[in-house]
């Protein structure tokens, strides 16, 4: 089974200059959704190592993966 998610150009600009903010978003998404690190990495089209480093606060996602992370939060918790 394959899952394809496409996002249109965002109406709101997201900037992640602080690693801890993005780390919190990842923690919330992993805790309250049924996703694990592997699923989330596949959905964001990044390596598991990159996602794990962002989760640990060692680096942060930029560009399309960062925007898609916020979109995923909206999808899972927007209702």
C-alpha positions as CSV (number, residue, x, y, z in Angstrom):
1,X,0.0,0.0,0.0
2,X,1.3,3.4,-0.9
3,X,0.4,6.8,0.5
4,X,0.9,9.9,-1.5
5,X,0.4,13.3,0.0
6,X,0.6,16.5,-2.0
7,X,0.5,20.0,-0.5
8,X,-0.3,23.1,-2.3
9,X,1.8,26.2,-1.9
10,X,1.3,27.3,1.7
11,X,-0.7,30.4,2.6
12,X,1.3,30.9,5.7
13,X,5.1,31.0,5.8
14,X,6.8,28.7,8.3
15,X,10.2,29.4,9.7
16,X,12.1,27.1,12.0
17,X,15.0,28.9,13.4
18,X,14.8,27.3,16.8
19,X,15.5,23.6,17.0
20,X,13.4,23.1,20.1
21,X,10.2,24.3,18.5
22,X,10.5,21.8,15.7
23,X,11.5,19.0,18.2
24,X,8.3,19.7,20.1
25,X,6.2,19.4,16.9
26,X,7.9,16.1,16.1
27,X,7.3,14.8,19.6
28,X,3.6,15.7,19.5
29,X,3.1,14.2,16.1
30,X,4.8,11.0,17.0
31,X,3.0,10.7,20.3
32,X,-0.5,11.4,19.2
33,X,-0.6,10.1,15.7
34,X,-0.1,6.4,14.7
35,X,3.1,7.2,12.9
36,X,6.6,6.1,13.9
37,X,9.9,7.6,12.9
38,X,10.1,5.4,9.7
39,X,6.6,6.4,8.6
40,X,7.2,10.0,9.2
41,X,10.5,10.1,7.4
42,X,8.9,8.5,4.4
43,X,6.0,11.0,4.4
44,X,8.5,13.9,4.7
45,X,10.8,12.4,2.1
46,X,13.9,12.6,4.3
47,X,16.2,10.0,5.7
48,X,15.5,8.4,9.1
49,X,18.9,9.7,10.3
50,X,17.9,13.3,9.4
51,X,14.5,12.9,11.2
52,X,16.2,11.4,14.2
53,X,18.6,14.3,14.5
54,X,15.8,16.8,14.3
55,X,13.9,14.8,16.9
56,X,17.0,14.9,19.2
57,X,17.4,18.6,18.5
58,X,20.8,18.3,16.8
59,X,19.5,19.8,13.6
60,X,16.3,21.1,12.2
61,X,14.3,20.5,9.0
62,X,14.3,23.2,6.4
63,X,12.4,23.9,3.2
64,X,9.8,21.5,2.0
65,X,10.2,18.9,4.8
66,X,9.6,21.6,7.4
67,X,6.5,22.9,5.7
68,X,5.2,19.4,5.2
69,X,5.7,18.7,8.9
70,X,3.4,21.5,9.8
71,X,0.9,20.4,7.1
72,X,0.9,16.9,8.7
73,X,0.1,18.4,12.1
74,X,-2.8,20.3,10.5
75,X,-4.1,17.0,8.9
76,X,-3.8,14.9,12.1
77,X,-5.0,17.5,14.6
78,X,-7.0,20.0,12.6
79,X,-10.4,18.3,13.1
